[in-house]
Amino acid sequence: MRTRMLAAGLLGVLSLLTCARAAENGGTPARPAPLAVPALKSAVLTTRTGLIAEGSAFQTRYWIVDSGVDGPKVLVTGGVHGDEPAGAVAADEIRCWPLVKGRLIFVPRCNVPGLEADTRDVPREPTELADLNRNFPLSGKEDAARGPLAKALWAFVREQRPDYTLDLHEGSDFRTAGSGSVGSSIIRVPHPETAALQDLMLAAVNATVADAEKRFARLRGGGQRLPGAGLRRAARGTRVHRGDHV
């Protein structure tokens, strides 16, 4: 249950994002009903995997799952902060689920040393480079990552050129319950397109949550450093935080 709620909502995101892309092209997509995981019929998938920062202390594995059907290309990252394992677990689970269209790119364990040490920061990195989430380029600013791990991850992102980014984190409590935590929230980067996507994602994931105090909340970020956010310069990245005690 800890990751199932988040994963169920995110599985519907590919369909939702495809509707959003139709709107970009002049269509008027209807709001789709939440998708039930068992009812999905997967396309014929091809999967390839490889290593980022191979041979280094930061080595981590990626997976690219392609449906062979036209649709959005979505990057899903987890484990940026080592003391937030729920994002890594959710990303690793989602990559094994059915896919009906588009392509999913997974980097479940961005900060392997931090996850292994259960620390927020990247172990043994200098203070100014310790928080991996602060080392990616800001949208609209210079296109340069800082530190060896962020540089390796950023090079991979630039190579893949995703349409959208879902960066999975973990909070200490539920935002909707009145907590100051950003747990169980969807934080969008400030761009007109992400507002509509945020609404669609909230509708999908909250349809699976019976307890009103555990539903995902709507938040708006500022100049977030996100894998993918600076790539498009249109701020299409969306970071998803999930509650700790679901």
CORQUI-V884752 format. One record per residue. N is the residue number from 1. RES is the residue in one small letter. SS is DSSP state (alpha for helix, beta for strand, coil for the rest). Layout:
n->(N & N)
res->(RES & RES)
ss->(SS & SS)
This chain:
n->(1 & 2 & 3 & 4 & 5 & 6 & 7 & 8 & 9 & 10 & 11 & 12 & 13 & 14 & 15 & 16 & 17 & 18 & 19 & 20 & 21 & 22 & 23 & 24 & 25 & 26 & 27 & 28 & 29 & 30 & 31 & 32 & 33 & 34 & 35 & 36 & 37 & 38 & 39 & 40 & 41 & 42 & 43 & 44 & 45 & 46 & 47 & 48 & 49 & 50 & 51 & 52 & 53 & 54 & 55 & 56 & 57 & 58 & 59 & 60 & 61 & 62 & 63 & 64 & 65 & 66 & 67 & 68 & 69 & 70 & 71 & 72 & 73 & 74 & 75 & 76 & 77 & 78 & 79 & 80 & 81 & 82 & 83 & 84 & 85 & 86 & 87 & 88 & 89 & 90 & 91 & 92 & 93 & 94 & 95 & 96 & 97 & 98 & 99 & 100 & 101 & 102 & 103 & 104 & 105 & 106 & 107 & 108 & 109 & 110 & 111 & 112 & 113 & 114 & 115 & 116 & 117 & 118 & 119 & 120 & 121 & 122 & 123 & 124 & 125 & 126 & 127 & 128 & 129 & 130 & 131 & 132 & 133 & 134 & 135 & 136 & 137 & 138 & 139 & 140 & 141 & 142 & 143 & 144 & 145 & 146 & 147 & 148 & 149 & 150 & 151 & 152 & 153 & 154 & 155 & 156 & 157 & 158 & 159 & 160 & 161 & 162 & 163 & 164 & 165 & 166 & 167 & 168 & 169 & 170 & 171 & 172 & 173 & 174 & 175 & 176 & 177 & 178 & 179 & 180 & 181 & 182 & 183 & 184 & 185 & 186 & 187 & 188 & 189 & 190 & 191 & 192 & 193 & 194 & 195 & 196 & 197 & 198 & 199 & 200 & 201 & 202 & 203 & 204 & 205 & 206 & 207 & 208 & 209 & 210 & 211 & 212 & 213 & 214 & 215 & 216 & 217 & 218 & 219 & 220 & 221 & 222 & 223 & 224 & 225 & 226 & 227 & 228 & 229 & 230 & 231 & 232 & 233 & 234 & 235 & 236 & 237 & 238 & 239 & 240 & 241 & 242 & 243 & 244 & 245 & 246)
res->(m & r & t & r & m & l & a & a & g & l & l & g & v & l & s & l & l & t & c & a & r & a & a & e & n & g & g & t & p & a & r & p & a & p & l & a & v & p & a & l & k & s & a & v & l & t & t & r & t & g & l & i & a & e & g & s & a & f & q & t & r & y & w & i & v & d & s & g & v & d & g & p & k & v & l & v & t & g & g & v & h & g & d & e & p & a & g & a & v & a & a & d & e & i & r & c & w & p & l & v & k & g & r & l & i & f & v & p & r & c & n & v & p & g & l & e & a & d & t & r & d & v & p & r & e & p & t & e & l & a & d & l & n & r & n & f & p & l & s & g & k & e & d & a & a & r & g & p & l & a & k & a & l & w & a & f & v & r & e & q & r & p & d & y & t & l & d & l & h & e & g & s & d & f & r & t & a & g & s & g & s & v & g & s & s & i & i & r & v & p & h & p & e & t & a & a & l & q & d & l & m & l & a & a & v & n & a & t & v & a & d & a & e & k & r & f & a & r & l & r & g & g & g & q & r & l & p & g & a & g & l & r & r & a & a & r & g & t & r & v & h & r & g & d & h & v)
ss->(coil & coil & coil & alpha & alpha & alpha & alpha & alpha & alpha & alpha & alpha & coil & alpha & alpha & alpha & alpha & alpha & alpha & alpha & alpha & alpha & alpha & alpha & alpha & coil & coil & coil & coil & coil & coil & coil & coil & coil & coil & coil & coil & alpha & alpha & alpha & coil & coil & coil & coil & coil & coil & beta & beta & beta & beta & beta & beta & beta & coil & coil & coil & coil & coil & coil & coil & beta & beta & beta & beta & beta & beta & beta & coil & coil & coil & coil & coil & coil & beta & beta & beta & beta & beta & beta & coil & coil & coil & coil & coil & coil & alpha & alpha & alpha & alpha & alpha & alpha & alpha & alpha & alpha & alpha & coil & coil & coil & coil & coil & coil & coil & coil & beta & beta & beta & beta & beta & coil & coil & coil & coil & alpha & alpha & alpha & alpha & alpha & alpha & coil & coil & coil & coil & coil & coil & coil & coil & coil & alpha & alpha & alpha & coil & coil & alpha & alpha & alpha & coil & coil & coil & coil & coil & coil & coil & coil & coil & coil & coil & coil & coil & alpha & alpha & alpha & alpha & alpha & alpha & alpha & alpha & alpha & alpha & alpha & alpha & alpha & coil & coil & coil & beta & beta & beta & beta & beta & beta & beta & coil & coil & coil & coil & alpha & alpha & alpha & coil & coil & coil & coil & coil & coil & coil & beta & beta & beta & beta & coil & coil & coil & alpha & alpha & alpha & alpha & alpha & alpha & alpha & alpha & alpha & alpha & alpha & alpha & alpha & alpha & alpha & coil & coil & coil & coil & coil & alpha & alpha & alpha & coil & coil & beta & beta & beta & beta & coil & coil & coil & coil & coil & coil & coil & coil & alpha & alpha & alpha & alpha & coil & coil & coil & coil & beta & beta & beta & beta & beta & beta & coil & coil & coil & coil)
